């Protein structure tokens, strides 16, 4: 009987579980461990979403796919991705074992490194997966990182997080310091979710999806642009930072930016609001800041 490799399937990869047990966040991509089933899943995901990209993705994303030379026939090697990516925007895709705490995630963006999941969803979960996988991260996120302008948006997120950690460090009362950190994290997470993950952008008289959660979802990509069940409204900062979300269903509310310059300006405005204290009391609800996320901001100086 031929022994089959365990593969790199999301939630079922011994390589990842061993790395987590050792406390390793940043890891190598063990390409030799991908099973044939993993490769078949990538091929199926890519083949069926490509026509939807051509219809619903902005030109910047489609150009990024071409510049990265993404292979529809197999899971990409991050080393190959980075050889194309780094000369274009200075960004790189960096393999991780799983969840990266909030401050550390944004700090990675500030340093032009994108924490990248290396497992791939099971073939029975092709339509939707609540946690990220390599198709979401590489096929959904990374093509946008080929744009220097868009990558600068991500860097600004990191700079806002750095400013927030420096600001709250001066608060003497620990209870108040933690309360403010939790509110700022919630505001930043909501902004990121409704822009980088699930944002729409104007393209002439049409709408296109630039959010990676949409661009990596066969079902939700067209749903977000066309379904009458979705509310599509202009991006307004005060709405976004006070709007909770549910990761386990299609988004009933999405926000539209006019351009990527507009998005950059909005992140600038987010930073201004943070410094003015306007992120200190956003509405409660999802996402809630975990103890790990709060601690990452409190320990931020150790990462600088």
TAKAGI-V563953 format. One record per residue. N is the residue number from 1. RES is the residue in one letter. D_FIRST is the distance of its C-alpha to the first C-alpha in Angstrom with 2 decimals. Layout:
# TAKAGI-V563953
n/res/d_first
N/RES/D_FIRST
N/RES/D_FIRST
This chain:
# TAKAGI-V563953
n/res/d_first
1/X/0.00
2/X/3.79
3/X/6.34
4/X/9.31
5/X/12.82
6/X/15.18
7/X/17.62
8/X/21.38
9/X/22.08
10/X/25.49
11/X/25.65
12/X/21.90
13/X/21.72
14/X/21.42
15/X/23.17
16/X/26.15
17/X/26.34
18/X/26.42
19/X/29.14
20/X/31.15
21/X/30.94
22/X/32.46
23/X/35.12
24/X/34.16
25/X/35.45
26/X/35.33
27/X/32.02
28/X/30.26
29/X/28.05
30/X/24.56
31/X/23.82
32/X/20.57
33/X/19.11
34/X/19.79
35/X/16.79
36/X/17.04
37/X/18.03
38/X/20.75
39/X/21.99
40/X/22.12
41/X/24.15
42/X/26.58
43/X/27.05
44/X/27.79
45/X/30.14
46/X/31.99
47/X/32.40
48/X/33.91
49/X/36.21
50/X/37.66
51/X/40.29
52/X/41.34
53/X/41.82
54/X/44.08
55/X/46.12
56/X/46.25
57/X/45.70
58/X/48.69
59/X/49.16
60/X/48.59
61/X/45.00
62/X/44.31
63/X/45.85
64/X/43.60
65/X/40.44
66/X/41.74
67/X/42.79
68/X/39.40
69/X/37.70
70/X/35.00
71/X/32.03
72/X/31.11
73/X/27.82
74/X/26.32
75/X/26.91
76/X/29.85
77/X/29.97
78/X/32.88
79/X/34.21
80/X/34.66
81/X/36.27
82/X/38.66
83/X/39.77
84/X/41.13
85/X/42.27
86/X/44.22
87/X/46.84
88/X/47.61
89/X/48.26
90/X/47.37
91/X/44.53
92/X/40.98
93/X/37.79
94/X/36.69
95/X/33.27
96/X/33.51
97/X/31.29
98/X/33.05
99/X/36.58
100/X/39.43
101/X/42.73
102/X/45.52
103/X/47.75
104/X/45.00
105/X/43.64
106/X/47.12
107/X/47.82
108/X/44.78
109/X/46.25
110/X/49.60
111/X/48.04
112/X/46.34
113/X/42.76
114/X/40.71
115/X/38.15
116/X/35.00
117/X/31.96
118/X/28.70
119/X/26.24
120/X/25.95
121/X/26.32
122/X/23.64
123/X/23.68
124/X/25.32
125/X/28.20
126/X/29.24
127/X/32.84
128/X/33.79
129/X/32.63
130/X/35.29
131/X/33.92
132/X/33.77
133/X/30.71
134/X/30.53
135/X/31.53
136/X/34.56
137/X/35.54
138/X/34.97
139/X/35.62
140/X/38.14
141/X/40.05
142/X/39.82
143/X/41.45
144/X/44.58
145/X/44.55
146/X/45.36
147/X/48.86
148/X/51.14
149/X/53.21
150/X/50.38
151/X/48.87
152/X/52.33
153/X/52.13
154/X/49.09
155/X/50.93
156/X/53.86
157/X/51.69
158/X/50.91
159/X/54.59
160/X/55.56
161/X/53.15
162/X/54.63
163/X/58.16
164/X/57.26
165/X/55.96
166/X/59.12
167/X/61.35
168/X/60.02
169/X/60.05
170/X/63.83
171/X/63.91
172/X/65.05
173/X/64.18
174/X/60.49
175/X/60.31
176/X/61.87
177/X/59.69
178/X/56.49
179/X/57.90
180/X/58.69
181/X/55.35
182/X/53.56
183/X/55.78
184/X/55.31
185/X/51.52
186/X/51.63
187/X/53.92
188/X/51.83
189/X/48.58
190/X/50.29
191/X/51.72
192/X/48.37
193/X/46.68
194/X/49.36
195/X/49.54
196/X/46.55
197/X/44.01
198/X/45.77
199/X/48.87
200/X/50.52
201/X/52.90
202/X/55.69
203/X/55.29
204/X/58.62
205/X/59.12
206/X/55.42
207/X/53.04
208/X/49.79
209/X/47.10
210/X/46.58
211/X/44.81
212/X/41.16
213/X/40.24
214/X/41.59
215/X/40.32
216/X/36.70
217/X/37.01
218/X/36.73
219/X/38.71
220/X/41.25
221/X/42.34
222/X/44.36
223/X/45.20
224/X/46.92
225/X/49.15
226/X/49.97
227/X/49.51
228/X/52.82
229/X/51.13
230/X/51.10
231/X/54.20
232/X/54.66
233/X/57.44
234/X/58.82
235/X/57.48
236/X/59.98
237/X/59.30
238/X/60.95
239/X/58.86
240/X/55.54
241/X/55.84
242/X/56.84
243/X/54.19
244/X/51.13
245/X/47.85
246/X/44.77
247/X/41.36
248/X/39.67
249/X/41.50
250/X/42.93
251/X/46.03
252/X/49.23
253/X/51.41
254/X/51.04
255/X/53.57
256/X/54.78
257/X/55.95
258/X/58.27
259/X/56.68
260/X/54.68
261/X/58.04
262/X/58.81
263/X/55.57
264/X/56.47
265/X/59.92
266/X/58.44
267/X/56.43
268/X/59.66
269/X/61.39
270/X/58.70
271/X/59.47
272/X/63.18
273/X/62.74
274/X/60.72
275/X/63.52
276/X/66.10
277/X/64.35
278/X/63.50
279/X/59.83
280/X/60.85
281/X/61.12
282/X/58.76
283/X/57.98
284/X/55.53
285/X/52.23
286/X/48.88
287/X/47.59
288/X/48.73
289/X/48.55
290/X/46.17
291/X/47.28
292/X/44.83
293/X/46.44
294/X/49.93
295/X/49.15
296/X/47.87
297/X/51.35
298/X/53.14
299/X/51.24
300/X/51.61
301/X/54.01
302/X/51.36
303/X/49.33
304/X/52.29
